[in-house]
Amino acid sequence: MRLAYITDEATQDLREAAAFARAQGMAGVELRSVEDVPIDQIPPRRLREYRALLDGEGLTACDLASSFYKCALRAAGSELDKLKRLCDGADILGCETIRGFAFFAEGVPQVTEAVVDAFGPAREILKDRGKRLLLEADPSVNTPNHASLGALLGRLNAPEFGAIYDPGNDLYDPGRERPYPEGYLAVKPWLAHVHIKDAWINAAGEPECVKIGTGWVDYPGLLRALLADGYDGWLSLETHYRAGASISEALMRQPGGAAFSQGGLAATAESAAALRSLLDRAKEEVPCAK
């Protein structure tokens, strides 16, 4: 398994982000916003400069953490140009995958026929461009947990779609799906990428992101399972953790930009060190992974 992080968890400066990745022993970075610009709006000329920088540091752009389809269902048609721009950007950056969602829930989250049908035009674009859309469970969308995400991917039943497993998001799920093993098993057939965050329920009864390994996600068990199952993809830190501070609800719903990155560098370094330690221990405990 290879380590990466979503760069705007720590900084909006890609040069600083690349140096941080190298210092933390990471092989890649995941891009969501850079220099206060969402990844789908960064011009090709600038993306080519980013590619040269990453190549020079020996780093891979492992995924474009876009907000595709993190919108109202009625806006689905207007999102298709965004997907085309993301495919162009992925070509420049040498990236095969793009993150997406299943539309903001309007009332009770549900995967209706209209939600499923909206992925048809996206699939045609992805198929033509040779890219995969990796869908993520999120409490604000129609797949608030991994069980509902797995059900959607089963209905889509197409190689152009896969799953991002984010166990920390389960602590924000109103239904309180257990991140591991239930969340993991629900998306295992479609698993293509893993986001790493940890959280707990604080004294006020609210979910709160914390340093990796200090929350309620069973990372020792999860990492052992990933190793035993032969997962050889990315573990990408998306901590949403800020030491001594918290991220606003609005930024949690739509992360990105300088306000989101503020205070994230030291917190991400803490979590990176914790993840490396947990992974080393898991490798010692899973003989086939040595």
Secondary structure, DSSP 8 states (H G I E B T S, - for coil): -EEEEBGGGT-S-HHHHHHHHHHTT-SEEEESEETTEEGGGS-HHHHHHHHHHHHHTT-EEEEEEEEET-S-GGGHHHHHHHHHHHHHHHHHHT--EEEE---B-SSS----HHHHHHHHHHHHHHHHHT-EEEEE--TTBS--SHHHHHHHHHHH--TTEEEEE-GGGGGG-TT---IIIIIHHHHGGGEEEEEE-EEEE-TTS-EEEE-TTSSSS-HHHHHHHHHHTT--SEEEE----BTTB---HHHHHS--SHHHHTTHHHHHHHHHHHHHHHHHHHHHH-GGG-
